[in-house]
Amino acid sequence: MLARLVTVGLLLGAGLSGVASATGGSVASPDVASFVVTVQPGDTAYALARRAGISLEALLALNSLTPNAAGGVDLRAGQTLRIRDLPPYVVQPGDTLYGLARRYGMTVDALLAVNSLPPTTVLSVGQSLRLSGPTVAVASAPASSAPVIQTPAVPAPAVQVPVVQTRVAPILPPVLTTQSLPVPNQASTPNVAPLALPAPLSSALPNDWRGAAMALLGTPYVFGGTSRVGTDCSGFVLQVFVPLGVQLPRRSADQAQAGLPVDAAALLPGDLVFFDTEGRGTVTHVGIYLGEDTFVNANSYRGQVAVDKLMADRYWSARYLGARRVLPETLAYSH
């Protein structure tokens, strides 16, 4: 029953096996399935805590969650919750701070902070990292953008906890489906439906994608976020392009199949640029090209939406996979 009701660890790389270190009891790859759960439609905080054999208070503390104004707990379908502390992790060849933070549901800043490491840290193979820092919860989006499950903080005795039915927006079709960029294994990474169309930013003119993108500079990076309160890379792209009528999927890997492929030498402002930040040869990050070798993106390392160099930056140029042109001809690339 537990396996049927709760999809465990999908967003964090299910199937990782724990391998004990020969030195200090650390593990090379913790069995994530034993430490996290993924919220499904109809789940409540109380039910998840009871199912995991922990108290509601412990679940809230592990995930830095607090009751809302009504005394309940806001959960979102697809949200990952920690149900017990993860053991230390031993760095393996090819690991990056960004890749590990994303795999274990943390921000890069949180991973650095829990290990008392400076921002300039370069990981070494065999290095032991703690993974038990506080989890950054997905920021609340406007009421129209995603269903929120409201759960009572403490259930009344002998009263069944209510299940809130949620509606998930249909997946928006990509502009084109010409495949040229590698995508992750679909079995291990769930396809999250895109949210309802974001409203155009008040500071941007009609059809001004550049103004909309720059208006979001400084927006906090939140994995799974798609609002001005907090956003991830693909959520940022949706906020800029969807109000202009450009229909795109939710995930960066799927966005990499939309539109037309573009050579690096032929990039125009407004093209989507894609990267492999985890060293697996698949798309894990997306940004919007601005011209003059710069692009704007929701950057987890910086912790916010920011402008970065493309080919002139050794980090991004080494991880660049390709670009796609998704803007129609009616929207000028010179904006």
MARGUSE-359382 format. One record per atom (N, C-alpha, C): x, y, z. Coordinates in steps of 0.1 Angstrom, whole numbers, plus 5000, padded with zeros to 4 digits. Atoms other than C-alpha are relative to their C-alpha. Layout:
% MARGUSE-359382
XYZ/...
% end
This chain:
% MARGUSE-359382
500849885000/500050005000/500950125000/499149884999/502850245009/500750034986/499349995013/504650174976/499050064989/500949965010/501450234957/499650155002/500549874997/500550564974/501150114999/498949905000/503950734976/501049974990/498950025010/506350774947/501250065007/498949964992/509650784965/501250044993/498749955005/512650994956/500150014985/499949995014/511751044919/500850124995/499349885004/513151394917/501450005004/498650014994/516351294935/500849894995/499250115006/517551014913/499749875007/500350124993/515750704925/500949894995/499250115003/517650384926/501450015003/498649994996/520850514940/500349905011/499750104990/522550244961/501050065010/499149964990/524350304994/501249915001/498750085000/528050204994/500850065012/499349954988/529850235027/501450034997/498649965001/533150425029/500849915009/499150084992/536150235041/500650075011/499349924989/537250515064/499050045011/500749954989/534550685084/498549975000/501450034999/531150525078/499250084991/500749925010/530250775051/499549914989/500550085012/528350655020/500350074988/499649945013/529350704984/498750054993/501249965006/525750724973/498849965008/501150044991/522950724999/498849954993/501250055006/519850524992/498950105002/500949884999/517650834986/498649955003/501450054998/514450624986/499649985014/500250024986/514850565023/499850125008/499949884992/515050925032/499150114995/500949905006/512651125010/498749944995/501250035006/509151114997/499650114990/500549905010/507451294967/498550025002/501449984997/504151454975/499149974987/501050035010/501251314954/498750085002/501349944998/497851474947/499249935011/500850054989/495751424978/500849975013/499250024988/498651375002/499950115010/500049904990/498651555035/501349995009/498850004991/501551645059/499849895011/500250094989/499951445087/500149854995/500050145006/499351135064/501549964997/498650035004/502951155051/500949975012/499250024988/504451185086/499649865006/500450124994/502350895099/500549884992/499550115009/503250675069/501549985002/498550014998/506950745075/500449965014/499750044986/506650665112/500650115008/499549894992/507551015124/498950095004/501049904996/505751295141/499850114989/500249895008/504251585122/501050115002/499049904996/506551815141/501349974994/498750045005/509551615130/500050024985/500149985015/508451625093/500150154997/499949865002/508052005095/501450055003/498649954996/511452055112/501049954990/499150055010/513251835087/500050084987/500249935013/511852045058/499950155001/500149864997/511852385074/498650064996/501449965004/508052405069/499450065013/500849944989/505752625091/498550004996/501550005003/501952615094/499650144993/500549875006/500052875073/499150075009/500849914991/497753145087/498849925005/501150084995/494952885089/500449895009/499650114992/497052645109/500349874993/499750125008/497552395081/501450014994/498750005007/500552305060/499849994985/500150005015/500852395023/500949904994/499150095007/502152115002/499650014985/500249995014/502452094964/500349874994/499750135007/502151784942/501350014993/498750005006/505651694931/501150055009/499049954990/507351854961/500749885007/499350114993/510051644977/500250045014/499949984985/510051615015/501049905006/499050084993/512851475037/499249935012/500750064988/511551215062/501049955010/498950024990/514951155079/501350054994/498749945004/518451295078/500849904991/499250085008/520651175050/501449985006/498650024996/524051015058/501050084992/499049935008/527251185047/500249934986/499750055014/528151155010/501450024996/498650005004/531551074996/500050044985/499949945014/532351284964/500649894991/499650095010/532651064933/500650084988/499549935012/534451144900/498850064992/501049945008/532351384879/498950085008/500949924992/530351524909/500250155000/499949854999/529651894910/499150055011/500849954989/528152114937/498650014995/501449985006/525152194914/499349874999/500650135003/524551834905/499649935013/500450064987/524651714942/498950075006/501149934994/522451994954/498749974994/501350035007/519851924928/499649865003/500350144998/520051544933/499449985014/500450024986/519451584971/499050115005/501049914996/516851854971/500550125008/499549884993/519052144983/500550104990/499449915009/520352464969/501549995002/498550014999/524152504963/500450085013/499749924988/524152774990/499849925013/500350084988/522552535015/501149895002/499050115000/525052255006/501350065005/498849944996/527952495011/499950045015/500249954986/526552635044/500149885010/500050114991/525952295060/501349935002/498750055000/529452195052/501150115003/499149894996/530952535062/501150024989/499149995011/532552565027/499850144993/500149875007/533252895008/499449984986/500650015014/531552974975/501049964989/499050045010/534852914957/500449855000/499650144998/534952544967/500049924987/499950095010/536052294942/500149865006/500150134994/535051934951/501249914997/498950105002/537751664955/499449865002/500450144999/537151294949/500349945014/499850054987/536751124983/499650095011/500449914990/535651435001/498649975006/501350044994/532851375026/499250135002/500949894999/529851605025/498849975008/501250024993/526951645049/498850044991/501249985009/523451635032/498850035009/501149994991/521351715063/499750145003/500349864998/521052095059/498550024998/501549975001/517552255059/499650004985/500550005013/515552205028/499350134996/500649885004/514452505008/498649964994/501350045005/510652475003/499750084988/500549935012/509052564970/499250125004/500749884997/507952924971/498549994996/501350005004/504252984970/499850094987/500349935012/502953084936/498650065001/501349945000/499853294927/499049885000/501150104998/496553104934/499749934987/500450065013/496053044896/501049914994/498950075007/499352884889/500249865004/499850144996/499452564909/499149965011/500850054989/497252354932/500749995013/499450014987/497952384969/499249915009/500750094991/497052114993/500150055014/500049954986/495952255027/499749885009/500250114991/496252005055/500050065014/500049954986/495352055092/501349975007/498850024992/498252095115/499949885009/500250114991/496851855141/498649944997/501450055003/493951625131/499249975013/500850034989/491051585154/499849855002/500150154997/490651245171/498849944992/501150075007/488550995151/499450074988/500549935012/488051235122/501049984989/499250035012/489351135088/500650134995/499449895006/491851375074/499550034986/500649985013/490251545044/501050004989/499150015011/491751485010/499550114990/500449905009/491751784987/500349964986/499750035014/491351714950/500650114993/499249895007/493751904928/499849984985/500050015015/493651984891/501450044995/498749985006/496851964872/499850054986/500249945013/497152194841/500549904989/499550095011/497552004808/501350044995/498749975005/500951974793/499950084987/500049925012/501452254767/500949944990/499250065010/502652124734/501250084996/498949925005/506052224722/499850064986/500149935013/506452454691/500349904989/499650105009/508252184672/500649885008/499550124993/509551834681/501349954994/498750055006/512851824661/501049975011/499150034989/515251644684/501450014996/498649995003/518851744685/500950005012/499250004988/519851774721/499649885008/500350124992/520151474745/499250045012/500949984989/517551444772/500249895010/499950104989/517551264806/499149884997/500850125000/516150914810/498650035005/501449964997/512350974810/499549915012/500550094990/511850674834/500450055014/499549964987/513950844862/499650145003/500449864997/512751204858/498650034995/501449985004/509051284859/499850124992/500349895009/507551514833/499050085008/500949924992/505951794853/499250094990/500849925009/503051964836/500250155003/499849864998/503452334830/498950075007/501049934992/501552584851/499250084991/500849915007/498852814840/500850124995/499249895006/499953114818/500350105010/499749894991/501753364839/499550134994/500449875005/500553724836/501250084996/498949925004/502753964817/500550095011/499449924989/505154154840/499650154997/500549875001/503854504846/501050104994/498949925004/507254654839/500449984985/499650035013/507454504804/499050054990/500949965010/505954634772/499549884993/500550125008/503754404750/501049954991/499150065009/505854154731/501550035004/498749974996/508954274750/500649895009/499550114992/510553944760/501250055008/498849954993/513854124770/499650075013/500449924988/512054364793/499449915011/500650094990/510154074809/501149925007/498950074994/513353884814/500850085010/499249914991/515254174829/499350045012/500849964988/512354264852/500149895011/499950114990/512953924869/501449995006/498650004994/516653994877/499950015015/500050004986/517353914913/498949915007/501050094994/514353684917/500749875006/499350114993/515453404942/499849874992/500150135006/516253064927/499449905010/500750104993/513852804940/499849884991/500250115009/513952454925/498549965000/501550035001/510452374912/499250134999/500849885000/509452744914/499750054986/500449945013/507652924886/499350135002/500749884997/506653254901/501150115003/499049894997/508253594909/500549995014/499550024986/508553484945/501349915000/498850095001/511053204934/499849924988/500150085012/511853024902/501249924997/498950075005/514052764886/500350044986/499649965013/515652784852/498949994989/501050015010/512852644831/498750085003/501149914995/510252824852/500250144996/499649875004/512053144844/499650024985/500249995014/511853084807/498550004997/501549995001/508053014810/499550135003/500549874996/507453334828/500350114989/499749915010/509153524800/499249984987/500650035013/507753354769/498649964999/501350055001/504453194777/499050124999/500949895002/502653534782/500050064986/499949955014/503853624746/499349904990/500750105008/501953314733/500949894995/499150115003/505053094730/499849885009/500450114991/503952754743/501349915001/498850084997/506752554760/499749905010/500250104990/506952244781/500650055013/499549954986/507852274819/501549975002/498650044996/511252094820/501050064989/499049955010/514452234804/500349894990/499850105010/515051894788/499049994989/501150015011/511751904770/500050134992/499849875008/512252274761/501149994990/498950025009/515452164744/499549934987/500650075012/513151974718/499150104993/500949915006/511052284710/500750094990/499449905010/511652524681/501049934990/499050045010/514552494657/501450005005/498750004995/518152404664/500850124994/499249895005/520652694661/501549985003/498650014997/524452684657/500450125009/499549904991/526452874683/500450134993/499549895008/527853104656/498850094995/501249935006/524253204645/499050045011/500949964990/522753284679/499550144999/500749875000/520253564681/499450035014/500749974988/518853744711/498649935001/501350074999/515853544724/500149854998/499850145001/517253204715/500249945014/499750074988/517252944743/501349924999/498750064999/520652814753/499949895011/500150114991/521052474770/501349945005/498750044994/523652324793/499849865007/499950124992/524651994810/500850045013/499449964988/525452094846/500349895009/499850124991/525651744860/501049904994/499050085006/528151594837/499549864994/500650135005/525751324823/499750014985/500349995015/525551454787/498650034996/501449975003/521951554790/499750145005/500449864997/520151894793/499550005014/500549974986/519752014829/499850145003/500149854997/519752394826/499750074987/500449925012/518352654802/500150155004/500049854998/518853034798/499550064987/500449925012/517853304773/501150094995/498849925005/520553454750/499650144998/500249855001/520753834752/500850064989/499149945009/523453894726/501350045006/498749964996/527053994728/500649905011/499550114992/527953654744/499550015015/500650004987/525653704774/498649934999/501350064999/522553514786/499550025014/500649984987/520053554814/499449875004/500450134995/519153254836/499750005015/500250024986/517853144870/501149915005/498850074998/521153044884/500149955015/500050054986/521252814915/501250035007/498849974993/524852884922/500050155006/500149864996/524253264924/498750015010/501250004991/520853184941/499050104995/500949905005/518953424918/500050004985/499949985015/518153524882/501150104998/498949925002/521253674868/500549994985/499450005013/523153754836/501449955001/498650065001/526253544827/500550014986/499450025013/528753524799/499849864995/500250135006/528353234775/501349934997/498850065005/531453134756/501350055008/498949944993/533753364776/500149955014/499950054987/532953194808/500449854999/499550145001/534852864813/499049905005/501050104994/532152704834/498949984989/501250015009/529252774809/500449944987/499650045013/531252724777/500349855000/499650154999/532452374789/498749925001/501250084998/528852274796/498950034990/501049965010/527052424766/499749884991/500450115009/525052174746/499450044987/500649965013/523252374720/498950115003/501049904999/520452624713/498849974992/501250025008/516952634700/499350144998/500749875003/514952924684/498549975001/501550024997/511352934697/499250124997/500949885002/510253294691/499650004985/500549995014/508053334660/500550124994/499549895007/508953574633/499350135004/500849884997/506253814645/500650075012/499349934988/508353884677/501450034996/498749965004/511454074668/501149965010/498950044991/514653934681/500950125005/499249884996/516054284684/499550075012/500549944988/513954364715/501150015010/
% end
